[in-house]
Amino acid sequence: MSGDWAVELHGVRKRYGRGGSAVHALRGIDLTLPRRSFTAVMGPSGSGKSTFLQCAAGLDRPSAGTVRLGGTEITGMKENKLTALRRTRLGFVFQAFNLLPSLTVEQNVVLPMRLAGRRPDRRRAAEVLAQVGLADKARRRPGQLSGGQQQRVAIARALVTRPDVVFADEPTGALDTTTAAEILSLLRQAVDTQDATVVMVTHDPSAAAWADRVLFLADGEIVDHLERASAERIAARMTALTARPAFERAAA
């Protein structure tokens, strides 16, 4: 049943432009991701990773195919309903923390609730801030926090509405190795202890190793995957994939 899946993509294609100059960013993605799973998406530059995430999260519309989130088809959804769905049922964590500097940490965390027209739940905000180790920083401004602490706030903001799926785009790209591991541990905990579903785009094999499953994109297609793999094994697979010419990948 569709309700058993957090994310479903069926025949998803994305084309930019027309005719001979058209760019085919996605070439027919068929994918189902179970609830309470952590999936990493990797691939060479230009492989379609960002387009995949944008289409899967309803930030961009595919040229063909269907996308379902938590059993709800979003492909033909009107923009106002899609916006409401993103605010209430999805969470986002990006490389840039995207916090509003004029707001306190708590106010940033409850912002999705305000944007959805709901009364901010300060108790829930305190709960998720405690989960990310920032219980004592609720009244601080983002500028008073380290980069790692700001990303923790972003994770708390992503989790505050108990979303169906958290989409993370290079969430550790701007962080040092130690801080990155702390952030990835929080995402892992969200899956293991809070029943979250995480889909993360990353270029870092060490980050991907935290996931249950790693998908490899090349030339707009899913060409390989690994289950619960080490960083070394993921890096080796990426190296092999990047070294193969495009026509060989297409034939595989």
C-alpha positions as CSV (number, residue, x, y, z in Angstrom):
1,M,0.0,0.0,0.0
2,S,1.1,3.6,-0.7
3,G,0.6,4.4,3.0
4,D,3.5,2.1,3.9
5,W,5.9,4.3,2.0
6,A,7.3,7.7,3.1
7,V,8.4,8.7,-0.5
8,E,7.4,7.3,-3.8
9,L,8.6,8.3,-7.2
10,H,7.2,6.6,-10.3
11,G,8.6,7.4,-13.8
12,V,9.9,10.8,-12.7
13,R,11.6,12.8,-15.4
14,K,12.8,16.4,-15.3
15,R,13.7,18.2,-18.5
16,Y,15.0,21.8,-18.7
17,G,14.6,23.5,-22.1
18,R,13.4,22.1,-25.4
19,G,14.6,20.5,-28.6
20,G,18.3,19.7,-29.1
21,S,19.4,22.0,-26.3
22,A,17.2,20.3,-23.7
23,V,18.9,19.1,-20.5
24,H,17.5,15.8,-19.1
25,A,18.2,16.1,-15.4
26,L,16.2,13.1,-14.4
27,R,15.5,10.2,-16.8
28,G,12.7,8.1,-15.2
29,I,13.3,7.6,-11.5
30,D,11.3,4.7,-9.9
31,L,11.8,4.6,-6.2
32,T,10.0,3.8,-2.9
33,L,11.5,4.6,0.5
34,P,10.0,3.1,3.7
35,R,9.0,5.1,6.7
36,R,11.5,5.3,9.5
37,S,14.5,5.0,7.1
38,F,17.6,7.0,6.4
39,T,18.5,7.2,2.7
40,A,21.6,9.0,1.4
41,V,21.8,10.1,-2.3
42,M,25.2,10.5,-4.0
43,G,26.5,11.0,-7.5
44,P,29.0,12.9,-9.6
45,S,28.5,16.6,-10.2
46,G,25.6,17.1,-12.6
47,S,24.2,13.7,-11.9
48,G,20.8,15.1,-10.9
49,K,21.0,14.9,-7.1
50,S,19.7,18.4,-6.4
51,T,16.9,18.0,-9.0
52,F,16.0,14.6,-7.4
53,L,15.6,16.2,-4.0
54,Q,13.7,19.2,-5.3
55,C,11.2,17.0,-7.2
56,A,10.9,14.5,-4.3
57,A,10.2,17.3,-1.8
58,G,7.7,19.2,-4.0
59,L,10.1,22.2,-4.4
60,D,10.0,21.6,-8.2
61,R,7.6,19.8,-10.4
62,P,8.7,16.9,-12.6
63,S,8.2,17.0,-16.4
64,A,6.6,13.5,-16.2
65,G,5.8,10.9,-13.6
66,T,4.3,11.0,-10.1
67,V,5.5,11.8,-6.6
68,R,3.8,10.7,-3.4
69,L,4.7,11.8,0.1
70,G,3.2,9.9,3.0
71,G,0.7,8.4,0.7
72,T,-0.4,11.8,-0.7
73,E,0.2,12.4,-4.4
74,I,1.7,15.9,-4.8
75,T,2.4,15.9,-8.6
76,G,-0.7,17.9,-9.7
77,M,-1.3,19.6,-6.3
78,K,-2.2,23.3,-6.5
79,E,0.7,25.5,-5.3
80,N,-1.2,26.8,-2.1
81,K,-2.0,23.2,-1.0
82,L,1.6,22.1,-1.8
83,T,3.0,25.0,0.3
84,A,0.7,24.0,3.2
85,L,1.9,20.4,2.9
86,R,5.5,21.4,2.9
87,R,5.0,23.5,6.1
88,T,3.2,20.9,8.0
89,R,4.4,17.5,6.8
90,L,7.9,18.0,5.6
91,G,11.1,19.2,7.2
92,F,14.2,20.8,5.5
93,V,17.8,21.0,6.5
94,F,20.2,22.7,4.1
95,Q,23.9,23.5,4.0
96,A,23.1,27.1,4.6
97,F,21.3,27.1,8.0
98,N,18.6,29.6,6.7
99,L,17.9,31.0,10.2
100,L,16.4,34.4,10.6
101,P,19.0,36.5,12.5
102,S,16.4,38.8,14.1
103,L,14.5,35.9,15.7
104,T,15.5,34.0,18.8
105,V,16.4,30.3,18.6
106,E,12.9,29.3,19.9
107,Q,11.2,31.7,17.4
108,N,13.2,30.2,14.5
109,V,12.2,26.7,15.6
110,V,8.4,27.4,15.8
111,L,8.5,29.4,12.5
112,P,7.0,26.5,10.4
113,M,4.0,26.5,12.8
114,R,3.5,30.2,12.4
115,L,3.8,30.0,8.6
116,A,1.2,27.2,8.7
117,G,-1.2,29.5,10.6
118,R,-0.9,27.4,13.8
119,R,-0.3,28.7,17.3
120,P,3.4,28.1,18.2
121,D,3.8,25.2,20.6
122,R,6.5,26.3,23.0
123,R,6.5,23.0,24.8
124,R,7.2,21.1,21.6
125,A,9.9,23.7,20.7
126,A,11.5,23.0,24.1
127,E,11.3,19.3,23.5
128,V,13.1,19.3,20.2
129,L,15.7,21.8,21.4
130,A,16.5,19.5,24.3
131,Q,16.8,16.6,21.8
132,V,19.4,18.5,19.8
133,G,21.3,19.6,23.0
134,L,20.2,23.3,22.9
135,A,17.8,23.4,25.8
136,D,19.6,26.4,27.3
137,K,19.9,28.4,24.0
138,A,16.2,29.1,23.4
139,R,16.5,32.9,24.0
140,R,19.8,33.3,22.0
141,R,20.0,34.8,18.5
142,P,21.6,32.7,15.7
143,G,24.6,35.1,15.6
144,Q,25.5,34.1,19.2
145,L,25.8,30.4,18.2
146,S,28.5,28.4,16.5
147,G,27.9,26.9,13.0
148,G,27.3,23.5,14.5
149,Q,24.8,24.9,17.0
150,Q,23.0,26.8,14.2
151,Q,22.6,23.6,12.2
152,R,21.2,21.9,15.4
153,V,18.6,24.7,15.5
154,A,17.8,23.9,11.8
155,I,17.3,20.3,12.7
156,A,15.0,21.2,15.6
157,R,13.0,23.4,13.2
158,A,12.8,20.5,10.7
159,L,11.5,18.1,13.4
160,V,9.1,20.4,15.3
161,T,6.0,19.6,13.2
162,R,6.7,15.8,13.4
163,P,7.1,15.7,9.6
164,D,6.5,12.7,7.3
165,V,9.9,13.2,5.8
166,V,13.0,15.3,6.5
167,F,14.9,16.3,3.4
168,A,18.6,17.3,4.0
169,D,20.7,18.9,1.2
170,E,24.5,18.7,2.1
171,P,23.7,19.3,5.8
172,T,27.3,19.0,6.9
173,G,28.9,20.7,3.9
174,A,29.9,23.8,5.9
175,L,31.0,22.0,9.1
176,D,34.2,20.5,10.4
177,T,34.5,16.8,10.7
178,T,33.7,16.5,14.4
179,T,30.7,18.8,14.2
180,A,29.5,17.0,11.1
181,A,29.5,13.7,12.9
182,E,27.4,15.3,15.7
183,I,24.8,16.6,13.2
184,L,24.6,13.2,11.4
185,S,24.2,11.5,14.8
186,L,21.1,13.7,15.4
187,L,19.6,12.8,12.0
188,R,20.3,9.1,12.8
189,Q,18.6,9.5,16.2
190,A,15.6,11.1,14.6
191,V,15.1,8.0,12.5
192,D,15.8,5.5,15.3
193,T,14.0,7.1,18.2
194,Q,11.5,9.6,16.8
195,D,10.2,7.5,13.8
196,A,11.4,10.2,11.3
197,T,12.3,9.4,7.7
198,V,15.4,11.2,6.3
199,V,16.5,11.6,2.7
200,M,19.9,13.3,2.5
201,V,21.9,14.4,-0.5
202,T,25.6,14.4,0.2
203,H,29.0,14.2,-1.6
204,D,30.7,12.9,1.5
205,P,31.1,9.1,1.9
206,S,31.5,9.5,5.7
207,A,28.1,11.2,5.9
208,A,26.5,8.6,3.7
209,A,27.8,5.8,5.9
210,W,25.3,6.9,8.6
211,A,22.4,6.0,6.3
212,D,20.6,2.7,6.0
213,R,20.8,2.8,2.2
214,V,22.9,4.8,-0.3
215,L,21.6,5.5,-3.7
216,F,24.0,6.4,-6.5
217,L,22.8,8.7,-9.3
218,A,24.5,9.2,-12.6
219,D,23.2,11.0,-15.7
220,G,19.8,11.4,-14.2
221,E,19.3,7.7,-13.3
222,I,19.7,5.5,-10.2
223,V,22.5,3.2,-11.3
224,D,23.5,1.5,-8.0
225,H,22.9,1.3,-4.3
226,L,24.5,0.0,-1.1
227,E,22.9,-1.2,2.1
228,R,24.5,-0.2,5.5
229,A,27.9,0.3,3.9
230,S,31.2,1.7,5.4
231,A,32.6,5.1,4.2
232,E,35.5,3.2,2.5
233,R,33.1,1.0,0.5
234,I,30.9,4.0,-0.5
235,A,34.0,6.0,-1.5
236,A,35.2,3.1,-3.7
237,R,31.8,2.7,-5.4
238,M,31.8,6.5,-6.0
239,T,35.3,6.4,-7.5
240,A,34.3,3.5,-9.8
241,L,31.2,5.3,-10.9
242,T,32.8,8.6,-11.6
243,A,35.6,6.9,-13.6
244,R,33.1,5.2,-16.0
245,P,32.2,7.1,-19.2
246,A,28.5,8.2,-19.5
247,F,27.8,5.7,-22.4
248,E,29.0,2.8,-20.2
249,R,26.8,3.9,-17.3
250,A,23.8,4.1,-19.7
251,A,24.4,0.6,-20.9
252,A,24.8,-0.9,-17.4
